[in-house]
Amino acid sequence: MTNALILLLLLAATPANEVEWCRHLAPKYGAEVEVRLDDGTRCDLVTETEAIECDWAKNGKWAEAIGQSLYYAIELEKKPAIILLVKDPKRDQRYVDRCRKVCDRYGIRLYVERTR
């Protein structure tokens, strides 16, 4: 197999967006994907104990994830959690640090997943 073909196969197997990443990570976390709440909103991943919001670390998405995880946890009567998707660890570290600071203060579990 040529290197170009191997690269194409690897790229094709890599999830491209947040929803695909949720589906990809669900087995790792033992979670159900896209759980619909009574008000029509959807929690990205739900385990026996956690309501998990999955989002990208950059562009303020980390901050949105905090509010969403807290809301879903209240509605589902579970603990709040966030999975931050990180493309470039060096560039995204400042967002991870910001999110971790808030998560530590408010008891939100933070997971970080590198996407490349």
C-alpha positions as CSV (number, residue, x, y, z in Angstrom):
1,M,0.0,0.0,0.0
2,T,1.4,3.4,-0.9
3,N,1.9,6.2,1.7
4,A,-0.7,8.3,-0.1
5,L,-3.3,5.6,0.1
6,I,-2.6,5.0,3.8
7,L,-2.9,8.8,4.5
8,L,-6.3,8.9,2.6
9,L,-7.6,5.9,4.6
10,L,-6.5,7.5,7.9
11,L,-8.2,10.8,6.9
12,A,-11.4,9.1,5.9
13,A,-11.5,7.3,9.2
14,T,-11.1,10.5,11.2
15,P,-14.4,12.2,12.4
16,A,-14.9,15.5,10.7
17,N,-17.3,17.4,13.0
18,E,-18.6,17.5,16.5
19,V,-21.4,15.1,15.9
20,E,-19.1,12.5,14.4
21,W,-16.7,13.0,17.3
22,C,-19.5,12.3,19.7
23,R,-20.4,9.1,18.0
24,H,-16.7,8.1,17.8
25,L,-16.2,8.8,21.5
26,A,-19.4,7.3,22.9
27,P,-18.1,3.8,23.3
28,K,-15.0,5.1,25.1
29,Y,-17.2,6.9,27.7
30,G,-19.9,4.2,27.7
31,A,-22.4,6.9,26.6
32,E,-25.6,7.3,24.7
33,V,-25.4,9.9,21.9
34,E,-27.6,12.9,21.3
35,V,-30.1,12.3,24.2
36,R,-33.2,14.4,23.6
37,L,-34.6,16.3,26.6
38,D,-38.3,17.2,27.2
39,D,-37.7,20.8,26.0
40,G,-36.3,19.6,22.7
41,T,-32.6,20.2,23.4
42,R,-30.1,17.5,23.1
43,C,-27.3,16.5,25.3
44,D,-24.3,15.2,23.3
45,L,-23.4,12.2,25.5
46,V,-25.1,10.8,28.5
47,T,-23.6,8.1,30.8
48,E,-25.1,6.6,34.0
49,T,-23.7,9.4,36.0
50,E,-22.8,12.3,33.7
51,A,-24.4,14.7,31.2
52,I,-21.5,15.5,28.8
53,E,-21.3,18.4,26.4
54,C,-18.7,17.8,23.7
55,D,-17.3,20.9,21.9
56,W,-14.2,22.4,20.3
57,A,-11.8,24.2,22.6
58,K,-11.4,27.2,20.4
59,N,-13.5,30.2,19.4
60,G,-15.3,30.5,22.7
61,K,-16.9,27.1,22.3
62,W,-15.3,26.0,25.6
63,A,-17.3,28.7,27.4
64,E,-20.6,27.7,25.8
65,A,-19.9,24.1,26.8
66,I,-19.8,25.1,30.5
67,G,-23.4,26.5,30.4
68,Q,-24.7,23.6,28.4
69,S,-23.1,21.0,30.6
70,L,-24.6,22.6,33.7
71,Y,-28.1,22.8,32.1
72,Y,-28.1,19.3,30.8
73,A,-26.9,18.0,34.2
74,I,-29.8,19.8,36.0
75,E,-32.4,18.5,33.5
76,L,-31.1,14.9,33.6
77,E,-30.2,14.9,37.3
78,K,-26.6,13.9,36.5
79,K,-23.2,15.3,37.1
80,P,-22.0,17.9,34.5
81,A,-19.0,17.1,32.3
82,I,-17.3,18.5,29.2
83,I,-15.2,16.9,26.5
84,L,-13.1,19.5,24.8
85,L,-12.0,18.6,21.3
86,V,-8.4,19.9,20.7
87,K,-6.9,20.1,17.2
88,D,-3.6,21.8,18.0
89,P,-2.6,21.2,21.7
90,K,-0.1,24.1,21.7
91,R,-2.6,26.6,20.2
92,D,-5.6,25.4,22.1
93,Q,-3.9,25.0,25.6
94,R,-5.1,28.5,26.6
95,Y,-8.7,27.5,26.0
96,V,-8.2,24.3,27.9
97,D,-6.7,26.2,30.8
98,R,-9.6,28.7,30.9
99,C,-12.2,25.9,30.8
100,R,-10.3,23.9,33.5
101,K,-10.3,26.9,35.8
102,V,-14.1,27.2,35.7
103,C,-14.6,23.5,35.8
104,D,-12.5,23.1,38.9
105,R,-14.4,25.9,40.6
106,Y,-17.9,24.6,39.8
107,G,-17.3,20.8,40.0
108,I,-17.6,20.1,36.2
109,R,-15.6,17.1,35.1
110,L,-13.3,18.0,32.1
111,Y,-12.0,15.6,29.6
112,V,-9.7,16.6,26.7
113,E,-9.6,14.7,23.5
114,R,-7.0,15.4,20.8
115,T,-8.6,15.2,17.3
116,R,-5.4,14.9,15.2
